Amino acid sequence: MRNVTVLAGGVGGARFTRGLLAHLAVAAPDATVTVIVNTGDDMWLDGLRICPDLDTVMYTLGGGINEEQGWGRPDESRRASAEIAAYGRGWSWFTLGDLDLATHIVRTDLLRDGSTLSAATEFLCRRWQPGARLLPMSDQPVETYVCLAKNIDEHVAGDYIHFEEWWVRYRARVAITGFEQRGLAEAVAAPGVLEAIGEADLVVLPPSNPVVSVGTILAVPGVRAALRSTAARVVGVSPIIGGAAVRGMADACLHTIGVETSALAVGRHYGARSAGGLLDAWLIDETDAAALPALAAAGIRSAAVPLWMTDLSATTAMAAAVLAL
């Protein structure tokens, strides 16, 4: 195993990749890991370009993440956000920590000086040394919006609001009719993305949100075709355990696109590569082992192991199971 490529969202993808790196450090120390990160959650806020998933992966792999919440920096303060709010600006439900603000300021400065998002990400990673190459899915801005199904606060049914407002402010508890990824039609895969898939020995779809994280990366022109044609094995890890999302509100996203919240349904959603889908194999939790025959019937090789990422040791064992599968 020489080259491994991971298509990651935020917390789940970041924590899985950390376990993967720990496993490879022992099992294949010469292996290289590339992480293609979702940027569909990106947005402008307080004049700064915010890239939630890129930062979560970078901080997690670089040892600078708030472990308890899974995002942001530890030992944060909110003095700057409080001052912004005092001017009547910003979002009261999305406050940025002072340490985190420094990352956004540097990124925005680089972008306004003409750097691409890829170059800005590479620059930021020089400090954090994540142990893997981090690539945004695209250098072109892509932002995800949701269409509201009913009136709420200052919004009316049919309004589009940014995905982060739905996710953070409303905790995905407000019904929506669909997702719109603005800028996706004009986006192209960032430099190195398609090569990382085509030249990999293994491609992993980690336990990230299959709709708005992995799904958004797959929607970038050329990425899905690259996955279908790569000589690498493509292995997915279920983000659903026992009929519930491991983290976040992925069930609300799945419901919106008409997919049941189950390891079997998400495996079928990705589909078998032998039948025009994406997966060669699918790792599910041991509590969902009853789905193994149905997955096999769908042409997806699968196995059931513990998937709770309770600590680094458990996550490292998950990564080992992916390689074994």
C-alpha positions in Angstrom: 0.0 0.0 0.0 1.8 3.1 -1.2 -0.8 5.8 -2.0 -4.1 6.2 -0.2 -6.7 8.9 -1.0 -9.5 9.9 1.3 -12.6 12.0 0.3 -13.4 13.7 3.6 -15.9 16.0 5.1 -15.4 17.4 8.6 -15.2 15.7 12.0 -15.8 12.1 10.8 -13.4 12.3 7.9 -10.8 14.0 10.0 -10.9 11.5 12.9 -10.9 8.5 10.5 -7.9 9.9 8.7 -6.0 10.4 12.0 -6.6 6.7 12.7 -5.5 5.8 9.2 -2.2 7.7 9.6 -1.6 6.0 12.9 -2.1 2.6 11.4 0.0 3.3 8.3 2.8 4.6 10.4 3.3 1.0 11.6 1.9 -1.1 8.8 3.2 0.9 5.8 5.5 3.8 6.9 6.4 4.7 3.3 2.7 5.2 2.3 1.4 8.6 1.4 -2.0 9.9 2.2 -3.9 12.6 0.3 -7.1 14.0 1.7 -9.6 15.6 -0.8 -11.7 17.9 1.4 -15.3 19.1 0.9 -15.5 22.9 0.4 -19.2 23.1 -0.2 -19.8 24.3 3.4 -17.5 27.3 2.8 -18.8 30.8 3.2 -18.0 34.5 3.7 -18.5 35.8 7.2 -17.3 39.0 8.8 -15.4 39.6 5.6 -13.4 36.4 5.9 -13.4 33.2 3.9 -14.4 30.3 6.2 -13.6 26.7 5.2 -15.1 24.6 8.0 -14.1 21.1 6.7 -10.6 22.1 5.6 -9.9 23.6 9.0 -11.3 20.7 10.9 -9.2 18.2 9.0 -6.1 20.4 9.3 -6.5 21.0 13.0 -7.3 17.4 13.8 -4.4 16.0 11.9 -2.1 18.7 13.2 -2.9 18.3 16.8 -4.8 21.6 17.2 -8.4 20.5 17.4 -10.9 20.9 20.3 -11.4 17.2 20.9 -14.6 17.6 22.9 -16.6 19.4 20.2 -14.6 18.0 17.2 -14.1 21.4 15.6 -12.4 24.6 16.3 -9.5 25.2 18.6 -9.1 24.3 22.3 -8.9 27.0 25.0 -10.7 29.5 22.8 -11.9 32.9 23.7 -14.7 34.8 21.9 -13.7 38.5 22.5 -13.5 39.4 18.8 -16.8 37.8 18.0 -18.4 39.7 21.0 -17.0 43.0 19.6 -18.4 42.2 16.1 -21.8 41.5 17.7 -21.6 44.8 19.6 -21.5 46.5 16.2 -24.6 44.6 15.1 -22.7 42.5 12.6 -22.0 38.8 12.3 -24.2 35.8 13.2 -25.0 35.3 16.9 -25.4 31.6 16.2 -22.1 31.2 14.5 -19.3 32.7 16.6 -15.7 32.3 15.6 -13.0 31.9 18.3 -10.1 34.3 18.4 -7.5 31.6 17.6 -9.7 30.3 14.7 -10.1 33.8 13.4 -6.4 34.0 12.8 -6.6 31.1 10.4 -9.4 32.8 8.5 -7.6 36.1 8.4 -4.5 34.5 6.9 -6.4 32.5 4.4 -8.4 35.6 3.3 -5.3 37.6 3.0 -3.7 35.0 0.8 -6.8 34.7 -1.4 -7.0 38.5 -1.9 -3.3 38.5 -2.8 -4.1 36.1 -5.7 -3.5 32.7 -4.1 -5.7 29.9 -5.0 -7.5 28.0 -2.3 -5.1 25.1 -2.9 -2.0 27.3 -2.4 -3.6 28.9 0.7 -4.3 25.5 2.1 -0.7 24.4 1.5 0.6 27.5 3.2 -1.6 27.0 6.3 -0.5 23.3 6.5 3.1 24.3 6.7 2.4 25.4 10.3 0.2 22.4 11.2 2.2 19.6 9.5 -0.9 17.3 9.2 1.1 14.3 7.9 -1.0 14.1 4.8 -1.5 16.3 1.7 -4.7 18.3 2.0 -6.4 19.3 -1.2 -9.7 21.3 -1.5 -12.0 19.6 -3.9 -12.0 22.7 -6.1 -10.3 26.1 -6.1 -13.5 27.7 -7.4 -16.0 28.7 -4.6 -18.9 26.3 -4.1 -21.5 27.1 -1.4 -24.4 24.8 -0.4 -27.9 26.3 0.2 -31.1 24.7 1.4 -34.6 25.5 0.3 -37.0 26.0 3.3 -40.2 24.0 3.3 -41.9 26.4 5.8 -41.7 29.9 7.3 -39.3 30.4 10.2 -38.0 33.6 11.8 -37.3 36.1 9.1 -37.4 33.4 6.4 -40.4 32.2 4.4 -41.1 28.9 2.6 -39.2 28.8 -0.6 -36.3 30.9 0.7 -32.8 29.6 0.3 -30.5 29.9 3.3 -26.9 28.9 3.6 -26.4 25.3 4.6 -24.5 26.4 7.7 -27.5 28.4 8.9 -29.7 25.4 8.6 -27.1 23.1 10.2 -25.9 25.3 13.0 -28.7 27.7 13.8 -31.6 25.3 13.2 -29.8 22.0 13.9 -31.3 20.7 10.7 -34.7 20.4 12.4 -36.4 22.7 9.9 -37.9 20.8 6.9 -36.3 21.6 3.6 -37.2 20.6 0.0 -33.7 20.2 -1.4 -30.1 21.4 -1.7 -28.5 23.8 -4.1 -24.8 23.9 -4.6 -24.0 27.3 -6.1 -20.9 27.5 -8.2 -20.7 23.8 -8.7 -21.4 24.0 -12.5 -18.4 26.3 -12.9 -16.1 24.4 -10.6 -13.3 22.2 -11.7 -11.3 19.7 -9.6 -8.4 21.4 -7.8 -4.9 20.6 -9.1 -3.9 17.1 -8.0 -7.4 15.9 -7.1 -8.1 13.7 -10.1 -4.5 12.4 -10.1 -4.7 11.5 -6.4 -7.7 9.3 -7.3 -6.3 7.8 -10.4 -2.8 7.1 -9.0 -4.1 5.7 -5.6 -3.8 2.1 -4.5 -6.8 2.6 -2.2 -9.5 5.3 -2.1 -11.6 5.6 1.0 -15.0 7.2 1.5 -14.8 7.7 5.3 -17.8 8.1 7.7 -18.5 11.6 6.5 -22.0 12.9 5.5 -22.8 11.1 2.3 -25.0 13.9 1.0 -23.4 17.3 1.7 -19.7 16.2 2.3 -18.7 13.2 0.2 -21.7 13.8 -2.1 -20.5 17.4 -2.8 -17.0 16.2 -3.7 -18.5 13.5 -6.0 -20.5 16.2 -7.7 -17.4 18.1 -8.8 -17.0 17.5 -12.6 -14.7 14.6 -13.2 -14.5 13.2 -9.7 -17.2 10.5 -10.0 -15.7 9.4 -13.3 -12.2 9.2 -11.8 -13.5 7.0 -9.0 -15.2 4.7 -11.5 -12.1 4.3 -13.6 -9.4 4.2 -11.0 -7.4 1.0 -10.7 -7.5 1.5 -6.9 -10.0 -0.3 -4.7 -12.7 2.0 -3.4 -13.8 1.3 0.1 -16.5 3.1 2.1 -17.1 3.3 5.8 -20.7 3.7 7.0 -21.6 6.9 8.8 -24.7 5.2 10.0 -24.7 2.8 13.0 -27.9 1.0 14.1 -30.1 3.3 12.0 -28.7 6.5 13.4 -26.1 9.0 12.2 -22.8 8.7 14.0 -22.5 12.4 14.3 -24.4 15.5 13.3 -27.7 15.4 11.5 -26.9 13.3 8.4 -30.3 11.6 8.8 -32.0 14.9 7.9 -29.9 15.2 4.7 -30.6 11.6 3.8 -34.4 12.0 4.3 -34.3 15.1 2.1 -33.0 13.1 -0.9 -35.2 10.1 -0.1 -32.6 7.7 1.3 -33.3 5.7 4.4 -31.0 6.2 7.4 -29.4 2.8 7.4 -26.0 1.3 6.6 -27.6 -0.8 3.9 -29.4 2.2 2.2 -26.3 4.4 2.2 -24.2 1.5 0.8 -26.8 1.1 -2.0 -26.9 4.9 -2.5 -23.2 4.8 -3.3 -23.7 1.6 -5.3 -21.4 -1.1 -6.4 -18.7 -0.1 -8.9 -19.4 -3.3 -10.8 -22.9 -2.0 -11.5 -22.1 1.6 -12.3 -21.7 2.8 -8.7 -18.7 3.7 -6.7 -17.9 1.0 -4.1 -15.8 -2.1 -4.3 -16.4 -2.6 -0.6 -18.3 -1.2 2.3 -17.5 -1.4 6.0 -20.4 -1.4 8.4 -20.8 -1.6 12.2 -21.2 -5.0 13.9 -24.7 -4.0 15.0 -25.7 -3.8 11.3 -24.3 -7.3 10.4 -27.8 -8.4 9.3 -27.3 -6.2 6.2 -24.3 -8.2 4.9 -26.3 -10.6 2.7 -28.3 -7.7 1.1 -25.1 -5.8 0.4 -23.5 -8.9 -1.1 -26.6 -9.3 -3.3 -26.1 -5.7 -4.4 -22.5 -6.6 -5.5 -20.8 -4.8 -2.6 -18.2 -6.8 -0.7 -18.7 -5.9 3.0 -17.7 -6.7 6.5 -19.0 -5.7 10.0 -16.7 -4.4 12.7 -16.9 -1.9 15.5 -17.2 1.6 14.0 -17.4 3.9 17.0 -14.4 6.1 16.9 -14.2 6.3 20.7 -10.5 6.9 20.8 -7.4 6.7 18.6 -6.9 3.0 19.2 -10.5 2.2 18.1 -10.1 4.4 15.0 -6.8 2.8 14.1 -8.5 -0.6 14.3 -11.2 0.7 11.9 -8.5 1.9 9.5 -6.8 -1.5 9.6 -10.2 -3.2 8.9 -10.6 -0.9 5.8 -7.2 -2.1 4.5 -8.0 -5.7 5.3 -11.3 -5.4 3.4 
